[in-house]
């Protein structure tokens, strides 16, 4: 009696395009992917890394002592404190109001909805100096409302709110559009109130988008110049923002001081963005 052994031909799994299998089982970048990666790194270096390195080199070319002296002058401290505080306030307001606006645009139908969609994107397209002129014409000494915000901290915050309006709205809106309504309807059928449903179901889903939009708002507010330079009146120790102070140092032939303040703002922005990114990842995991 003869036993016949059958062997089955095993077809190897397809290899992802652009990658080559390595002897240790890992995948290696193919020629096309390697070229793309190299171009991306080169472009990132030219636009971001090299300018930041040049800025840091200028800030510390006279040593750490000169850097510290530049960022600890009374005017620099007052300017940075006001700028960071205003940016944080604007970020918090945008996180709440931007989420509310996105919710209304997605969940409600009303007359003029398309017009509102267009208005929200105006700060993206409008030159910031034009935004400053518009705000002065409305809230200046000759404004129609009888409210003069020129040279006030409230005017600076208003200008920052104007230019950062779209970030949270446009970050949250797509997530709300893609959300499945079945879970919300199930929660409502089980007796959950609207507030409970929003807090337990909707908010964990959109929280990463809220944090992402808030991070963009903070970064934009921290370095804003055009929209605030007119309405702030650049009052030293009161309404002077960091971007205007840096310009003042450059015009005073103090590039080291200007670079030092810019580097400090960069550090503040990076720290806040890292914290917000960690919060975003945490909320995404919990969601």
C-alpha positions, 0 to 999 in steps of 0.5 A, a space after each residue: 500500500 503506497 502512501 501519497 503525500 500531497 504538498 500544498 503550494 504556499 503563496 507568499 504574502 504580497 509585499 507593500 508597494 515601495 517597500 522591500 522585505 529584509 532578511 530579519 522580516 522587517 520592511 525596507 523603504 523602496 527607491 521611490 519611498 526613500 526619494 520621497 522621504 529625502 525630499 520631505 526631510 530636505 524641504 522641512 530642513 529648508 523651511 523650518 529647521 535651518 531658520 530655527 537654528 539660525 534664530 537660536 544661533 543669533 540669540 546665543 551668539 553673545 552667550 547665555 548672559 546676553 540672552 537672559 538679559 534680553 528676555 528679562 528686561 521689564 518691557 520684555 517681561 510685560 510684553 511676553 506675559 501679556 501676549 501669552 495670557 491673551 493667547 491662552 484666554 483666546 484659546 479657551 474662548 475658542 474651545 468653547 464657542 468654536 465647538 458650539 458654532 460647529 455643533 449648530 452648523 452640523 446639527 441644525 438647519 436654518 436660513 442663511 446657513 451657507 452664508 454663515 459657513 462663508 463668514 467663518 472662513 473670512 479670517 482665513 482669507 482676509 489680510 490681517 492688516 485689513 482685519 485691524 482696519 475693520 476692527 478700528 472702524 467698528 470699535 475705534 473712536 469714530 465707530 458706530 457703536 460708541 465703544 472705543 477699544 483702541 489701546 485697550 487689552 480688550 481690543 487686542 483680545 478681540 482682534 485675536 478672537 477674530 483671526 483665530 475664529 475658524 480653527 476650532 470650528 473647522 477642526 470639530 465640524 468634520 468629526 461631528 459630520 462623520 459621527 454615527 447618531 445611533 449611539 446618541 439615539 440609544 442613550 436617549 432611549 435609555 433615558 439619558 438627558 441631552 447633557 449626559 449624552 453630550 458629556 458621555 458620548 459626544 464630547 469624548 469623540 470630539 475632544 481630540 479635535 477641540 484640542 487640535 483646533 485650540 493648539 492652532 488658535 494658540 499658535 496663531 494668537 501668540 505670533 499675530 501682528 497685523 490685526 493687533 498692531 493698530 488696535 493695540 496702539 502699542 502701549 508699552 507695558 499695557 497693550 504691546 504684543 511680542 511681535 511688535 516688541 520684536 519689530 521694535 528691537 530690530 528697528 533699534 539695531 538689536 538683532 540679538 535681543 529680537 532673536 532672544 525674545 523670539 526664541 523664548 516665544 518659540 519655547 513657550 509655543 512648543 511647550 504648550 503644543 506638546 502639552 496639548 498634544 499629550 492631552 489630545 492623545 489621552 482624550 483619544 485613548 479614553 474616547 
